[in-house]
Amino acid sequence: MNHLAAGRSIREVRVLAGRESPDLVFFSSVSENTRRFVERLDRGAARIPLRPRVEGMIRVTSPFVLVLPTYGGGEQAGAVPKQVIQFLNDPANRALIRGVITAGNTNFGEHYCLAGPIISAKCRVPELYRFELLGTDRDVARVTEGLPDFWARQHTPSQNEKDIA
């Protein structure tokens, strides 16, 4: 059992190996909008736990694209969910991120899908796509068609891997 400074414990990290570590990792809030979008992509995906203190955290072993919602209600602070921050603070996970796809709400104006550019800049990976809430059939088609093309272009280690190696 790992222990946090405040004395609260977190369950062990579960390592996803082989087929259990797909090229798509997502986080979805209790609204489950992002989960529903990812399910419509009809490809394997690993979920970042909603409650890591209860469920434990995951560690991937293969390069992945991250799909996540934007939090914060239109404010920059808190745009990236804490669970995603915890997941990416694991150097093993951070080294394997290759791109980010972000959900958001256009009602938040300039902060629409703000989590994408934040992660893109911090992890030095491309922001691949943005969609609103559940995503449309067109969004699903674009991502479904775009991911294989994206992976086909991935031939060299990311800057993150070079930094860690």
N, C-alpha and C positions, 0 to 999 in steps of 0.2 A: 504494500500500500504506500503510495506517495503521500506526503503531507505538505500542506500549504502553510505559509508563514503564520496565518491567522489561526492555525490549529484545525482548520477544516480539512478533511481528507478528500482525496480524489481517487477513484478507482484506477487500476492499472491501465496502461496503454495497450490496446489490442493491435498487433501488427497484422496487416492485411497482406498476405503473400500470394503470389501466383494469380490465378483467376479471381481471387477475392479482392485484388487490387486493380480495379478497372481504370480506364483512362478518363473517367469522369467522376468528380467528387462534388457533392453538393451539400448545402446547408439549407434547411427549411424551418421556418418558425412554426408556431402552433397553427397558423392559418393554413399551412400545407400548400400554399400556392406554388412555391418553387418545386416541391416534390411532385406535384401534379404535372408541372411543365416537364420535368426530367423524365417522368414515366412515359409521357407522350413521345419522347425521343426514341423509345424502344431500343435502348442499349444499356449495358451494364453500368451501374453507378454505385458508388459508396457514399453513405450519408454520414456527415459530421454530426455526432450526437447533440440533441437539443439540450440534454441535461448531463453534461460530462461528469459531474460529481456523483451522479447516480449510475449512469450507463458506462462510464469510462470514456477515454478518447481513442481515436484511431490513428495509426501510423501507416501510410501507404508505402509501397515498395516499387511503384511504377510511375512514370511521368503521367501527369493528369492536367485536365482543364477543370477549373473551379467554377461552379455555378452557385450564386448566392443572391439573396435579397438585400436591398439597402434598408437600413434602419435609420432612426434618428428623427423621423417626422419632419423632414425638411431642414434639419440642422446638420452641419458638417460633423460635429462631435457626435460620436456614437453611430456613424453611418455603417461601419463594418461591425457585424454582430460579434460579441465577445467570444463566442464559441469558435468562430472562424479565426479570430486573432490568436486564441489558444492553439488551435490546430496549426496555424502557420508559424507560430513561435517555436515549434518543434523543428530543429534544423533539417531533419530527415524529410519532413513534409515540404518545407520551404524550398529545398533543393530540387524537388521534383515538379513544382508547379510550372506549367508552360503557357497558360493563358487564363483569362477570366471572362465569364459571361455573367451579366448582372440584370437582376429584376429590379423594378422600381415603380414609382407612381408619378405620373406627369403632373399631378396636383402640387408636387413639391418643387416645381419650376427648375431653377438652376441646380438644385440638389437631386434631380432625377437620376437614378442609378449611380449616385456618387461613390458607392462602395467600389465600383469597377475601377475608376481612375486612381483611387487611393491604393488599391492592391496592385494595380498595374505599375504604378510608380515605385512603391516600396519593394516589390518583388522583381521588378525589371522584366515584366512579361507583357505581351499585348492584351489589350482589352478587345475581345473578339466580337462581342455582340451585346446589345441591350434589348430588353423587352419589358412591357408593362404588365404588372400583376401576374395573371395566369399565362400570358402569352397568347397569341392568335395562332391559327393554323399556319399562316404564312411564317410566323416566327419559328414554329416547330420545323417547318420544311427548310427554312434557311439554315438553321443550326444542324439539322439532320444531314443536309447536303454539304455544309461547310466544314464540319468536324473531320470527315475523312480527308478532305483537301488539306486542311491545316496539319493533320498528322503526317501526311505524305511529304510535307515541306520540312518536317522536323528531322534534321540530319546531324546537327552539331549540339554539343552540350550547351545548356543555358549558362549565362553568366553566374547564376546562383550555384551551379555545380562547380564551376571553376573557382569560385570564392571559397567553397567548403573543402574542395580537394586539396 
